[in-house]
Amino acid sequence: MSIIRFEIKPGMEESFLSAFNEGTEFERQQEVEGFQSSVMCRSLEDDPVIYYVVRHWDTEDAYTEWGELAPQIAQKSQHDL
């Protein structure tokens, strides 16, 4: 399992979600052999607002492969915004 934590300033939630959803991250993770599932969760706190992305992997190797691809995907997503 991998967990990514995003701390978002109050009032910026929609911008964050829009940018995150417009990226290709969720689509590309499915291309990694060993990817099982992912979910985004929002904290109950409002200041700051915390989002978590939890991903499940078959093996540590699958997670490592995703870790090698993730920076490339993030860079491409930021360029496309």
Secondary structure as UniProt FT lines:
FT   STRAND          2..8
FT   TURN            10..11
FT   HELIX           13..22
FT   HELIX           25..29
FT   TURN            30..31
FT   TURN            33..34
FT   STRAND          35..42
FT   STRAND          49..57
FT   HELIX           60..80
//
